[in-house]
Every structure is written in structure tokens, then in C-alpha cells.
Amino acid sequence: MQKIISGLEEIARTVKTGADASKTAPLVSAARSSVAEFKKTASEEARPVMDRLDVELSAWQMKLEVILNEPVGRQGMAKHAHYWVEELKKFKVS
């Protein structure tokens, strides 16, 4: 879980600094891989949350160029990454 949280925090930092898709895309991909890995051993309670997070990360991957072209897109992506960090911290799993 900590790996996913760290990845989301790094995504938020990266998009806030104005990084382009070539720097952000690998972070999103790594976060999705971490989610997939975690889901293998996740509790029944955590699986639906991980599924929703994976869907959002998938959308980010598909629309990354568009999201990063606009300041509001960057702000929204950073805000959503922070939202997910807080959601994941609710689980008492490391």
C-alpha cells in the first residue's frame, strides 16, 4: 500500500511542477502496476477501492496529453492523486 501512496504523491508533485507526459506517464504506469500487485493479496474491503483507483489511473494514461495541456487539468490530476492518497491511508495496511 505504501508503494501506491508514494507513487500517487510523486504523480501529484510531478504534474504540479509542469512536467510533460514523458516524465508523468511512467509514474502513472508504475502506480497501476503497484495497484495490480497489491490487488492480488488485498482484503475484500480493499479490492473495490483498488478497482476504482485502477480505473482512474487508466483514464489518466489514456488522456494524459490532454490533461497536461491545461493548468486546470494539472490541478485536477494533482487533487485527485491527493484524494486517493487520503482514501488509501484509511486502510490500516502497509
C-alpha positions, 0 to 999 in steps of 0.5 A: 500500500505504501508503494501506491501512496508514494507513487500517487504523491510523486504523480501529484508533485510531478504534474504540479511542477509542469512536467510533460507526459514523458516524465508523468506517464511512467509514474502513472504506469508504475502506480497501476502496476503497484495497484495490480500487485497489491490487488492480488493479496488485498482484503475484500474491503480493499479490492473495490477501492483498488478497482476504482483507483485502477480505473482512474489511473487508466483514464489518466494514461489514456488522456494524459496529453490532454490533461497536461495541456491545461493548468486546470487539468494539472490541478485536477490530476494533482487533487485527485492523486491527493484524494486517493492518497487520503482514501488509501491511508484509511486502510490500516495496511502497509 
